[in-house]
Amino acid sequence: MGELWNRSFALNLGGTLIASETKDGSKNEILRLVFKVEASRAPSPNTAEITVYNLSATTRAAVNVKGIETTLEAGYSQRTSTIFAGKLEAGKSVRDGVDWVTTFQSTDGGPALRESRINLSFDRVSALEAFRRVAETMGIGLGNAIEKMSAGNIRGVLDEFSNGIVLSGPSRKELDRLAKTFGYSWSVQKGQLQLLGPNDAIEAGDAIVLNSNTGMIGSPESGENGIVEVRSLLIPQLTPGRVVVLEGSQISGNYRVEKVVFQGDTHGDDWYADLELKPR
């Protein structure tokens, strides 16, 4: 588990790379980054609040540009993965003594999820094309929808709307309707549509084993509706939809990540993932 202590990050802010390591692997010990990323399988935007100390004046100015791409990788030296990808919604820089402190908030598809609408009708359309049209209005990719639609309706055999369909109103409501028709719930993960059935998971053959030797902190606790809550060291692969094999002294078994909150501070104690897990 020693590899879980050598913290590393890379923040791409509108094409400007802010990282804890240079290209040759040297450490940037001065730069401090604090973040909180919340991601879930709920049909609401994943969010990130990120604070960086002592950015250049040019980069600080970029934080005032709403809509720029924001990608955060976190993990450990030579082993980081993306824990957030979205667009900036608000940001500001303030002077705190000798430091410039820049804080910004970004969401994964936030404005589109809130504001996008659709108004289309079809005499006959494939299920995949219906999903595609709604996803286009929201500015998101199809994600695993191609795979799911190719597998057919988990509630029966349906691969097209042969009698036609009208898609009209807020795009997220129409996406709700389509997903429920096929027995799925939906969310947006890193700009891509994620469809999962009640017992589905992503990368199901590559489960993450979580115990006291692999990063679990303390003991898992039972929550409401069968949800299990547990804290671990920050393992970036613990994203919504992933399978976790939980090995606690009192609670163990196979679970799916429903929600994760990543918290990190390169100059503090935080480098954690707080998880909500659903039994499979």
N, C-alpha and C positions, 0 to 999 in steps of 0.2 A: 504493500500500500504506500510505500515511500514516494512513488511517482505522483501521488495525489497531492503532494505538498509544494511542488515547484510551479507556482501559479504563472499563468500566461494569458494574454488577451490580445485581440486585434480588433480595433474599431474602425470601420470604414464609413466616413461621413461625407457623402456627396463626392466620392472619389479621393478624398484625403484620408490617408491611412495613419491611424494613431495606434501604436503598438508597444507592447512591453519588451519586444525584442527587435533588433535590427536585422537586416537581411543576412548578416554574417553570424547571427545568433547571440550577439552581445546584448546584455540587459540594459534597459532604460530604467534605472533605479529611481530617477527623480519624478517621473510622470506618475500621477496618482489618478486612478479611476475607481468610481463607486457606481454600482448599478443595482437595479431591481427590475427583473423581467418576470412578468406574469403571463403564462400561456396555459390555455385549457381547451377542452373539447367542446366548450359552449360556443354557440353561434354569435359570439361577440368578439371584438378585436382583442388580440393579444397586445400587451403594452410593455413599454420599456421606459424607465426613467434613469437617465445616465448623467453623471457628474464627472467632469474632467477638470483637473487643476492645471493652470498655467499653459493653456494653448496659445499659439501665436495669434497676433491681432487678426491676420487673414482668416484663420480657421474660426476664431470667435465670431467674425462677421458672417461666416457661412451658416452659423447656427440660427441666424435671424431669417433664413430663407426657408419658408414653409414648403414641405413636400420633397425635400431632398432625401435620397436613399440613405438608410441607416442600417448597417449590418454589424452585429457584435458577435465575435467568436470568443469563447472563453474555455479554459481548461488548464492544461499543464504543458510544460515545455515540450515542443514538438508534437503535442497531442491536443490541439484545440478543435472545437467544432462550433458551428453556428448555433447560437441559442436564441437569436432574434434577427429578423429581417423585416423591415417596414419602412415607413416614411415619417419624417419629422413633422410634428404638428405645432410645437411651441418650444421656444428656447430663449435663454437670456444669459448674460455674463455680468457678474458683479465683482467688485474689488473687495477682498477680505484681508486687510492688513497688507502683507507683501504679495499675496496670492491673487491671481485672477481665477474665479470659480465659475465655470460654465455648466449650466444644467439645462437639459432638454428632455422633452417627452416625445416619444414616437409611438405609432400604432401600426399594427399589421393589417392594413386595409381599412382603417377606421373611417375616414370620410366616405369611402365608397359603400361600406356596409351601412352607414347611416343614411346616405342621401341617394344612392342609385335607384333608378326605377326602370321598369320594362313595360312595353306595350306592344305585344306581338300576338298574332293568331296564326294557327297552322291547320290546314285540312288534314294533314297527315305528317307526322314527324317522328324520327327515331328518338328514343329516350336520351341517347348520348347528345344528339343535336339540341334537344331542349335544355339539357344541362349546360351545353356549350354557350348557348345564347344568353342564358342568365349570367353565367360566369363572365362573359364579355362585358356586360353592362356594369359589373362590379370591379372590373379591372384585375381579375385574378385568373390564375391558370387552372386547368382542369384537374391537376393533381392526379389522384388515383381513380377519378371518375371513369376513365376509359376502361381500366381493369374491372371495376365494379359493374359497369353496364355490360361489359362483355360476358360477365358471369351470369347475367340475367337477374330478374327480380327475385329476391330471397323470399318473397311472399307468394310466388307463383311464376308463371312463364309470361313475361312481358318485356319486349324490347323496343316497342314503338307505341305511339298513340295513334292507332289506326282510324279513330273517329275524330281526330283533331284535338287541339287544346288551345286555350287562350291563356297567355301569360301577361297579366296586367296588374300594375301596382308596384309597391316597393319590392325591389329585387330580392331582398333577404326573405320576405314572406313567400314569394314564389319559389325560392329555393327550399324553404321549409316544406312547402306543399309537395314539390317534386321528390325530395328526400324521403318524406314519410310514405309517399306512394310506393316507394321501392324498399321500405323497411329500414332506412338508414337515418342516422343523425349526421349533421355536417358541422364543420368548422373550417376556419382558414388558418393554415400553418405555413408561415414564411411565403405568403403570397400565393399559395396553392390550395385548391379545394381538397378537403379530406372527408371522405364518406366512410362511415364504419357502421356495421350492424352491431347488435347488442353484445356479441361475443367476438367481434373482429378485433384485429390488432395490426399494426404495421410492423414489418420485419419480424413476424411471429417466430421465425426459426432462429432468431438471434436475441434471445432473452437476456436481460441484464440481471445477474445474480447480485442480490443486495443483502449483505450481512455485516457483522462487526469487523470482518477482515477486508471487506471490499469498499468500505466507506460509510456504512450505516452508523448513525449517531444515536445513542440511547435505544429505546425500545419502541416498536410500532404501537399506536394507540387506535382503538376502535372509535369511529365517529358515527354519524347518522347514516341511515340507509345502506349499511354495510360497507361504507367507505372506511378505509384504513389510512391513517395519517402517519407519516414517518419523515424524519430528517436524515439527509446524507451529506457527505461532502459533495461539492459541485462536480457532478458527472454530466457533461453536456449532452450525452445521448439520452438522458431521461426526459424525453419530450412526449407530449400528449399522443396517446395511441400505442406507445411502446409497452412491451411485456416485461414485467419485473417478477423474478422469482425471489420472493421474500423469505428470508431465513432468520426469523426471530425466535426467541426462546418461548414466547407465548403465542405469537401469531406468525403463521407461515403459509406459503402456498403461491399459486400463480395469480398475478394481478395485472391490470392494465392502468397505465398512467392516465388519470382524468384531468389533473391539474398539477402544474409545477410552478413554484416561485423560486427563481434563481436570485440570490443576493451575493454580492461580492464587493470587496474593498481591498485593493492591492496593498494598502498601507494599514489595514485593520484586521480584525478577526474574521469577518464574514467571507465565506467562500462555500456557500451552502446551497442545497436544493431541498425545499420543503414540498413534499409530495402528498397528493390525494390519490389513492389507489382503489380500483374497483375489482372485486373478485372475478375471475374468469371461469 
